[in-house]
Amino acid sequence: MRAQTPGWHGEHMASSSPVHWHPGRPEINPDLHDVAHLIHQQYDGQLGTRAVDECLAQVAARFAGARVRPFVPLLVGRYVREELRARLAQS
């Protein structure tokens, strides 16, 4: 069970219904909270929260209509990390 932290809306549930996980940030599906948290920990200091949020939102949008969701967090994490690494390499 995950500890209650700011922005966490209950226990992790696979759902395709977006929620605001942090005020002022784009909506994100609950099944992506964990991967988003890890990516923010890895990249916020280098690229900024806004850039990470935008990348997460763009990549997550590609999977918005996915009917089979169990692998979506893994794929979103992979593609977001690839994109953010590319941005870092260009800077």
Contacts in CASP RR format, 6 or more apart in sequence:
PFRMAT RR
TARGET T0000
AUTHOR 0000-0000-0000
METHOD contacts of the structure
MODEL  1
MRAQTPGWHGEHMASSSPVHWHPGRPEINPDLHDVAHLIHQQYDGQLGTR
AVDECLAQVAARFAGARVRPFVPLLVGRYVREELRARLAQS
1 11 0 8 1.000
2 8 0 8 1.000
2 10 0 8 1.000
2 11 0 8 1.000
2 12 0 8 1.000
4 10 0 8 1.000
6 22 0 8 1.000
7 21 0 8 1.000
7 22 0 8 1.000
8 21 0 8 1.000
8 33 0 8 1.000
9 19 0 8 1.000
9 21 0 8 1.000
9 30 0 8 1.000
12 30 0 8 1.000
12 31 0 8 1.000
12 33 0 8 1.000
12 34 0 8 1.000
13 30 0 8 1.000
13 31 0 8 1.000
14 30 0 8 1.000
14 31 0 8 1.000
14 69 0 8 1.000
14 70 0 8 1.000
15 29 0 8 1.000
15 30 0 8 1.000
15 31 0 8 1.000
16 29 0 8 1.000
16 31 0 8 1.000
16 64 0 8 1.000
16 65 0 8 1.000
16 66 0 8 1.000
16 69 0 8 1.000
17 29 0 8 1.000
17 30 0 8 1.000
18 27 0 8 1.000
18 28 0 8 1.000
18 29 0 8 1.000
19 27 0 8 1.000
19 28 0 8 1.000
19 29 0 8 1.000
19 30 0 8 1.000
20 27 0 8 1.000
21 27 0 8 1.000
21 28 0 8 1.000
21 30 0 8 1.000
21 33 0 8 1.000
21 36 0 8 1.000
25 49 0 8 1.000
25 53 0 8 1.000
26 53 0 8 1.000
26 54 0 8 1.000
26 56 0 8 1.000
26 57 0 8 1.000
27 57 0 8 1.000
28 36 0 8 1.000
28 56 0 8 1.000
28 57 0 8 1.000
28 60 0 8 1.000
29 60 0 8 1.000
29 72 0 8 1.000
31 69 0 8 1.000
31 72 0 8 1.000
31 73 0 8 1.000
32 56 0 8 1.000
32 60 0 8 1.000
32 72 0 8 1.000
32 73 0 8 1.000
32 76 0 8 1.000
34 73 0 8 1.000
35 73 0 8 1.000
35 74 0 8 1.000
35 76 0 8 1.000
35 77 0 8 1.000
35 80 0 8 1.000
36 56 0 8 1.000
39 52 0 8 1.000
39 56 0 8 1.000
39 77 0 8 1.000
39 80 0 8 1.000
39 81 0 8 1.000
39 84 0 8 1.000
40 49 0 8 1.000
40 52 0 8 1.000
42 81 0 8 1.000
42 84 0 8 1.000
43 51 0 8 1.000
43 52 0 8 1.000
43 84 0 8 1.000
44 52 0 8 1.000
46 88 0 8 1.000
47 84 0 8 1.000
47 87 0 8 1.000
47 88 0 8 1.000
51 84 0 8 1.000
51 87 0 8 1.000
52 80 0 8 1.000
52 84 0 8 1.000
55 80 0 8 1.000
55 83 0 8 1.000
55 84 0 8 1.000
55 87 0 8 1.000
56 76 0 8 1.000
56 80 0 8 1.000
59 76 0 8 1.000
59 77 0 8 1.000
59 79 0 8 1.000
59 80 0 8 1.000
59 83 0 8 1.000
60 76 0 8 1.000
62 79 0 8 1.000
63 72 0 8 1.000
63 75 0 8 1.000
63 76 0 8 1.000
66 72 0 8 1.000
END
